[in-house]
Amino acid sequence: MAQVEAEPRVGVTMFGDRLAEAVERKRSQLLVGLDPRPDLLPVELAGEAHLGRAQAADACARFCRGAIDAVAQYAVGVKPQLAFFEALGSDGMRAFEEVCAYARTAGLLVVADAKRGDIGSTSRAYAAAYLEARDEQPPLADAMTVSPYLGRDSLEPLIAACRRDGAGIFCLVRTSNEGVADIQDLALSDGRPLWQHVARLVAEWGEEIVGERGLSSVGAVVGATHPRSVGEARRLLPRAVLLLPGVGAQGATPADVARAFTSGPASALVAASRSGLYAFRSESDDWRAAAAAEAARPTSEIWSASGW
């Protein structure tokens, strides 16, 4: 049964190949995060957001659609953070589906920032929810973030979706938050930090799902706030696409992630969320124009830093 699940669908293009095509066409490696918070919405939407949960979900969806319109010419994809939609209940999940569909119509890849990870039928349900085709409709997302800390069996249904449906996954390897030292930096018996062991596992899991462009469907999340770790992760994961959060609001710069692109222009994506989505709060009353400006600038800076 597992082997049947792993069979690719006819005509399916691997995630890495779709990403490479988008990166080369747009000359961009920017992934714009969509973190809609009702308390931070522009004035024209804020009033509606305080009328109730359904109205807040509608306002957040409108905000995300406007942001997508603003950044579509600069970014290769968007990264909607599920937590902010889930906080609004069933109305929020409806908004999430609407935003994902809208991003696809704008020609953008969708990476669901879900950080899911569980065993058995639960992991299978996550794959069905986000990465598999639904009633002849495309999957909600092209890829999603996942946690590898329950081991290979917890990711097998998701890896099967990568093979069969052309999906992608990004495994948490070394994240951008300050608390990484609590777990990810713990030293193993051979002196290596735990995150490097996880990186080697991720490389093994993805080595059989490599597209024509040489990129695996199994990628890794590596915080741009740790530039030395970015270079080490690139060495350990030569075929993986690295998803690099932390540029912008968390302090990392395009120069900090240059080493991530040595495997090709599409071998890494730089995620920017708060720095672009809410730029209007400090720079302009026109939130769409502010989002566009904040996407245009790092797009060219990252492309230049990547050396391609």
C-alpha positions in Angstrom: 0.0 0.0 0.0 2.8 2.4 0.9 4.4 1.8 -2.5 1.1 2.6 -4.3 0.8 5.9 -2.3 4.3 6.8 -3.5 3.5 6.5 -7.2 3.6 9.9 -8.9 0.5 11.2 -10.6 0.7 11.5 -14.4 1.9 14.9 -15.5 2.9 16.0 -12.0 5.9 18.4 -11.8 8.2 18.2 -8.8 8.1 21.1 -6.4 11.8 22.0 -6.9 11.2 22.2 -10.7 8.2 24.6 -10.3 10.2 26.7 -7.9 13.2 26.9 -10.2 11.1 28.0 -13.1 9.5 30.7 -11.0 12.8 31.9 -9.6 14.4 32.2 -13.0 11.4 33.8 -14.6 11.0 36.5 -11.9 14.7 36.8 -10.9 13.5 36.6 -7.3 13.9 34.3 -4.3 11.5 36.2 -2.1 8.7 34.5 -0.1 6.3 36.9 1.5 4.8 35.9 4.7 1.1 36.5 5.3 0.6 36.9 9.1 -2.8 38.7 9.3 -3.6 40.1 12.8 -6.9 41.9 13.2 -5.3 44.4 15.7 -2.7 45.5 13.1 -4.9 45.9 10.0 -5.0 49.2 8.1 -7.7 51.7 9.1 -10.0 50.9 6.2 -10.2 47.3 7.5 -9.7 47.6 11.2 -13.3 48.8 12.0 -14.8 45.7 10.2 -12.4 43.4 12.1 -13.8 44.4 15.5 -17.4 43.5 14.6 -17.0 39.8 15.2 -15.0 36.8 14.2 -16.5 36.3 10.8 -16.0 40.0 10.0 -12.4 39.8 11.3 -11.7 36.7 9.0 -13.1 38.6 6.0 -11.0 41.6 6.8 -7.9 39.5 7.1 -8.6 37.8 3.8 -9.1 41.2 2.1 -5.8 42.3 3.7 -4.0 39.3 2.4 -5.5 39.6 -1.1 -4.4 43.2 -1.2 -0.9 42.2 -0.1 -0.8 39.5 -2.8 -1.7 42.0 -5.5 1.0 44.3 -4.2 3.9 41.8 -4.1 3.0 39.4 -6.9 5.4 41.0 -9.4 8.3 40.7 -7.0 7.8 37.5 -5.0 7.9 33.9 -6.2 5.4 32.9 -3.4 3.6 33.6 -0.2 3.8 31.9 3.2 0.5 32.2 5.0 0.9 31.5 8.7 -1.9 29.1 9.7 -1.9 30.1 13.4 -3.4 33.6 12.6 -6.2 32.0 10.5 -6.8 29.2 13.0 -7.3 31.8 15.8 -10.4 33.0 13.9 -12.0 29.5 13.9 -13.9 28.1 11.0 -14.2 31.6 9.5 -10.4 31.9 9.6 -9.9 28.5 7.9 -12.3 29.6 5.2 -10.3 32.8 4.8 -7.1 30.7 4.6 -8.5 28.6 1.7 -9.6 31.8 -0.1 -6.2 33.4 0.3 -4.4 30.2 -0.9 -6.6 30.1 -4.0 -6.1 33.8 -4.7 -2.4 33.5 -4.5 -2.5 30.7 -7.0 -4.5 32.9 -9.4 -1.8 35.5 -9.0 0.8 33.0 -10.2 2.5 32.5 -6.8 3.6 29.4 -5.0 2.0 28.8 -1.6 4.0 27.5 1.3 1.7 26.8 4.3 3.5 27.7 7.5 2.0 25.0 9.5 4.9 23.3 11.3 3.0 20.1 11.5 4.4 16.7 12.6 2.7 13.6 14.1 2.6 9.9 13.6 0.4 7.5 11.7 -3.1 8.5 10.6 -2.6 12.0 12.0 0.3 12.7 9.7 -1.7 11.2 6.8 -4.5 13.6 7.5 -2.2 16.6 7.5 -0.9 15.5 4.0 -4.5 15.2 2.8 -5.5 18.5 4.3 -2.7 20.6 2.7 -0.7 18.8 0.1 -3.0 16.5 -1.8 -5.5 17.3 -4.6 -9.1 17.6 -3.4 -12.1 16.5 -5.5 -10.3 17.4 -8.7 -9.2 20.7 -7.2 -5.5 21.5 -6.7 -4.0 21.1 -3.2 -4.3 24.0 -0.8 -0.6 24.6 -0.8 2.5 23.7 -2.9 4.5 23.0 0.2 4.3 23.2 4.0 6.6 23.5 6.9 6.9 20.4 9.1 8.7 19.3 12.3 11.0 16.3 11.9 11.5 15.7 15.6 9.2 12.7 15.7 11.3 10.8 13.2 11.0 9.4 9.7 7.6 7.7 10.2 6.0 10.9 11.2 6.9 12.4 7.8 6.4 9.4 5.5 2.8 10.4 4.5 4.1 13.9 3.7 7.0 12.5 1.7 4.6 10.3 -0.2 2.7 13.4 -1.1 5.9 14.9 -2.4 6.4 11.9 -4.7 2.8 11.5 -5.8 1.4 15.0 -5.9 4.5 17.1 -6.6 4.4 18.7 -3.1 7.2 20.1 -1.1 8.0 20.1 2.6 10.4 22.2 4.6 11.7 20.5 7.8 12.6 22.6 10.8 16.3 22.2 11.1 17.8 25.3 12.9 15.2 28.0 13.4 15.6 31.8 13.8 14.3 32.2 17.4 16.6 32.8 20.4 15.6 29.6 22.1 17.4 27.3 19.6 20.1 26.7 22.1 17.7 24.9 24.4 17.4 21.9 22.1 18.8 22.4 18.6 22.3 23.3 19.7 22.7 20.5 22.2 25.9 18.5 21.6 25.7 14.9 20.6 28.3 12.3 21.8 30.5 13.1 18.8 30.4 16.8 19.5 28.1 17.8 16.7 25.0 19.9 17.5 21.7 18.1 17.3 20.5 20.3 14.4 23.3 19.1 12.2 22.2 15.5 12.8 18.7 16.5 11.8 20.1 18.2 8.7 21.8 14.9 7.6 18.5 13.0 8.1 16.6 15.6 6.0 19.2 15.2 3.2 18.7 11.4 3.3 14.9 11.6 3.2 15.0 13.9 0.2 17.7 12.2 -1.9 15.2 10.1 -3.9 12.8 13.0 -4.6 15.0 15.2 -6.8 13.6 17.0 -9.8 15.1 17.7 -13.2 16.6 20.9 -11.9 18.6 19.0 -9.2 16.5 20.2 -6.2 14.9 17.9 -3.7 11.2 18.2 -2.7 12.4 17.9 0.9 13.8 21.2 2.1 14.9 22.7 5.4 14.1 25.7 7.5 17.3 27.4 8.6 17.3 30.8 10.4 19.0 33.6 8.5 19.8 35.1 12.0 22.6 32.5 12.2 24.8 33.2 9.1 27.5 30.6 10.0 24.8 27.9 10.3 23.4 28.9 6.9 26.7 28.0 5.3 27.0 24.8 7.3 23.5 23.8 6.4 24.2 24.4 2.7 27.2 22.0 3.0 25.1 19.3 4.7 22.1 19.7 2.4 23.5 20.2 -1.1 20.2 19.4 -2.9 17.7 20.8 -0.5 15.9 24.2 -0.9 16.7 26.2 2.3 13.8 28.3 3.6 15.5 31.3 5.4 13.3 33.3 7.9 14.7 36.2 9.8 15.7 38.7 7.2 14.2 42.1 8.0 12.4 42.5 11.3 14.6 39.9 13.1 17.8 41.6 12.0 19.3 39.4 9.3 20.4 40.9 5.9 20.6 39.6 2.4 24.4 39.4 2.7 23.9 37.0 5.7 22.3 34.4 3.4 24.5 34.6 0.3 26.1 31.2 1.1 22.7 29.5 0.9 22.6 29.9 -2.9 25.7 28.1 -3.9 23.6 25.2 -5.2 21.8 27.4 -7.7 19.6 30.5 -7.7 16.5 28.5 -6.6 18.3 26.6 -3.9 17.1 29.0 -1.2 14.1 31.2 -0.4 14.2 34.2 1.9 11.0 34.7 3.9 10.0 38.2 4.9 6.8 38.7 6.9 6.3 41.5 9.4 8.9 43.8 7.7 6.8 43.9 4.5 3.3 43.2 5.5 3.1 45.9 8.1 5.5 48.4 6.6 2.6 50.9 6.3 2.4 51.3 10.1 5.7 53.3 10.1 6.2 54.4 6.5 2.9 55.1 4.7 -0.8 55.3 4.9 -1.0 53.4 1.6 -0.6 49.9 2.8 -0.5 48.3 -0.6 2.2 50.7 -1.9 4.2 50.1 1.3 4.0 46.3 0.9 5.1 46.6 -2.8 8.0 48.9 -1.9 9.2 46.5 0.8 9.0 43.6 -1.6 10.8 45.3 -4.4 13.9 46.3 -2.4 14.9 43.0 -0.9 14.1 41.1 -4.1 16.9 42.9 -6.0 19.2 42.9 -2.9 18.8 39.1 -2.4 19.3 38.3 -6.1 22.4 40.4 -6.1 23.7 38.8 -2.9 23.0 35.3 -4.3 25.5 35.9 -7.1 23.2 34.9 -9.9 
